[in-house]
Amino acid sequence: MFESAEIGHKISKTAYREAVPALRAALLEAQAGLQESGKIPVVVLISGQDGAGKGETINVLYEWMDPRFISTLAFAEPTDEERERPPVWRYWRSLPAKGRVGIFAGSWYSDPIRQRILSEISMKELDARADQINRFEAMLVNEGALVLKFWFHLTKEGQKKRLKALESDPRTAWRVTKWNWDRLKTYDQLQDVAGHLLRMTNTPWAPWVVVEGTDDRYRSLTVGQIVLEALKEKLASTDKQESPVAPMVRVDTDGRNVLSELDLKLKLTDKPYERELAQWQGRLSELVRDARFKGRSLVCAFEGADAAGKGGAIRRMGAALDARQYQVFPVAAPTEEERAQPYLWRFWRHVPRLGHVAIFDRTWYGRVLVERVEGYCSENDWLRAYTEINDFEHELADAGVIVVKFWLQITQEEQLRRFKEREEIEFKRFKITQEDWRNREKWGAYQQAVCDMVERTSTGNAPWTLVEANDKNYARVKILRTLCERMEAELDGRQAPGAEGRAKKWGKSAKRGKSDAKYAAI
Amino acid sequence: MFESAEIGHKISKTAYREAVPALRAALLEAQAGLQESGKIPVVVLISGQDGAGKGETINVLYEWMDPRFISTLAFAEPTDEERERPPVWRYWRSLPAKGRVGIFAGSWYSDPIRQRILSEISMKELDARADQINRFEAMLVNEGALVLKFWFHLTKEGQKKRLKALESDPRTAWRVTKWNWDRLKTYDQLQDVAGHLLRMTNTPWAPWVVVEGTDDRYRSLTVGQIVLEALKEKLASTDKQESPVAPMVRVDTDGRNVLSELDLKLKLTDKPYERELAQWQGRLSELVRDARFKGRSLVCAFEGADAAGKGGAIRRMGAALDARQYQVFPVAAPTEEERAQPYLWRFWRHVPRLGHVAIFDRTWYGRVLVERVEGYCSENDWLRAYTEINDFEHELADAGVIVVKFWLQITQEEQLRRFKEREEIEFKRFKITQEDWRNREKWGAYQQAVCDMVERTSTGNAPWTLVEANDKNYARVKILRTLCERMEAELDGRQAPGAEGRAKKWGKSAKRGKSDAKYAAI
């Protein structure tokens, strides 16, 4: 992996001075093209050995390009807002918007490397992280991003020399601390761990570029040229670059499926309804105040056809909660800022802090439901969404978030009845639009999409609960009961995240009060 | 202030049951109107004595309204991301978007009240806060918000009774802690401080509503009806409600002004330029690494006509900084999410953390420059913006943010020369649009707007530096030198925030590790 970065590359002062003006002009040109197209976010990871010129290279990129459209994200000690959410949350919130360049000084690679060096995770866990990283980066690329990963390499001897040189120059001496010298002692370990992780994550869609860090001019020019070529290629390629997907294949030999098996005649009369509702609401309000919930959080997803009763169910759930503890997110068309980001970004931004509850009225499943059926996204988009959604929920669950998902099923007849009822009750102000009526024509397609969704995304960590919702009483009680039972199981540890999961939370070294240096970019 | 809330208001169960259905229907109707109009953010403050029913009332509002369009913001212990910014930052980031309701459980009143009770601030400082709050709320109202401020009152005897009642009911006992009982001891103090602050902030545009908290039904019904009436009034009033503004009056008896007095012939030849540039860049890079800067932050504002050299100056400044420490924000048209907020929101969101630098390429002064001249906002909007901007910068400066502002002045001839030059140099890809040419026709109007801006917003904490920018060398060196000198003065404490300022930072009680209870809503 590092061999070609140990051969002593060097660029002379003259050659450098000759090359830079044209390179700079071309980079500005490419960057302008990037803004004009407005479709590509550029993610640049700058990583490698201490003293190998990470900071210098970033500054050179700023010198050569237009700094107004670049952001550099340094990931020092996580803030408490970050610590109370899954570890990848801080990276999601920092992703560059389309048309912009985001330079990551430190990235999703830093934690796994550090944790492995400190023996906080096993090799097997490291490999699992590599898999997850690969899928995350594949998602970025599929969503249109250009992902450039640089690793600056130095030999052990070279690193010693660089640190000494930095130390002896009064302008750079401040950058070398005892901590850097300590790190030199773990040079071999870092080489081993990073080498392994780099090989595991050297994917066709986001390959590593290993650059020898010894010579400043060589390193700068190499990085500049690679950024330029990659930008030009990406801007020129008109065909969408996407992971291959298998078409949806389905077995339907007897016309039965998970939805048709539901008994939509299930009912609950008012008396037992009121009793049970009060009982489960009481239980829920105890559970969210449970001391054990302070270290967890809850994400509730509600999906269902129009008029299936999502709103009513959410109100009954909310009635058991303290308004200061939860928020309902109605999912409508994405905003401009959301459209400039990968699909799941607008859900990641609402992941709750510890001890809090987020209720989604329609969810990230929109992509495999309405967007699929109405053709709002490409087939490739929704076909790969199943995996991306599973990864998303897996990250949540691993970090201790309790993920509960409800599909509210009603019959077409019941929907019609409710539509008509809504039109009559003036104060509800529900407008039954042409679109609502049109959606009804696609009933079959939606039902099929739901079956596929349940099959592909009902996971151990985040199972679907199908709710017989023709009777509102029955549905509401089933939802509250399911929620309580699920929370009890989670808080009792009966559904706690596995060993792999726990390891993925903030490592021991993420405790408050430790020096920032621990979080310096690798 | 509290007299009418001590007369023992009560609503019978029957009267309550009769009133609620119609009230709820009307509230839902009004809320739907709110969303349809999409113009009004609703800010509801719920404050008052412990045990006076703050939490209950919020929950009742959720029950009666559509919770999908309400957010409740509880301000417990500030997170470190909040602590590293001016105290009001956490409220700005929580403001509801247009069409939504934001309920504040705890608000900008909580800190002043708490700090005064703990004697951390003097009465005079409390009054200064009241003034600031009044201006902040006036800004909200001027920007179209409906601001409803509720204070739930209990007599001392009444509070004791309520706490006992809550404690004896197993469903609510958990809510009463030793801390609540302790607070009862400071009842008189709270009454005094809150009474004073409420009177000071009982403005025509955002008056207080004091509600007796003893009887749940009375309190709920009162709040519900007030919210309803206020919503209906606001939705019905088609004329914009705005603070009066005086027209811009100007003395121009001799044709001289701050811009005409600038000597635009000032020049610096290349040799001394390079030497001085290197010198000040070196100094700047030391200053931002200075240990004393770790507790401060820097906001740099660049304004100037097109082609005045803002971009070039920013690049020279950036060259002295570590990319991980600063970010450049080019200010263009606001995004959809920004348009749903008060004007200054999109600048508040980029206020840097401690030890960090934010550089704005065009700024919040857009309102009194381009928006004023081009008529993108009403006269009232830009006339009141001067005060709002001063308040914004005052909040920053008070919290230790160093605010440095540059206006780059060039002649019309120089601008023309640069436009033509740009068109020729292909790689710069600057497009001189029709708009650019049109802007030149309004040169005089822009110059006048700049003079007014400097006159009204050059404050002790955040003075304007006018830069003679016909010669780029001269301008860049002046900018860097000014910046360094200003930072030196600030770090040496020669321009440190005054006593009033220091008090406005996070109070002593805002230290980490203290119980959340300290931050319970007042």
Interface residues (C-beta under 8 A of the other chain):
Chain A: A25 A26 L28 E29 A32 G55 I58 N59 L61 Y62 E63 D66 P67 R68 F69 I70 S71 T72 A74 T79 D80 E81 I103 A105 R171 W174 G282 R289 G311 I314 R315 G318 A319 D322 A323 R324 Q325 Q327 V328 F329 P330 T335 E336 E337 D361 F427 K428 R429
Chain B: A25 A26 L28 E29 A32 G55 I58 N59 L61 Y62 E63 D66 P67 R68 F69 I70 S71 T72 A74 T79 D80 E81 I103 A105 R171 W174 G282 S285 R289 G311 I314 R315 G318 A319 D322 A323 R324 Q325 Q327 V328 F329 P330 T335 E336 E337 D361 F427 K428 R429
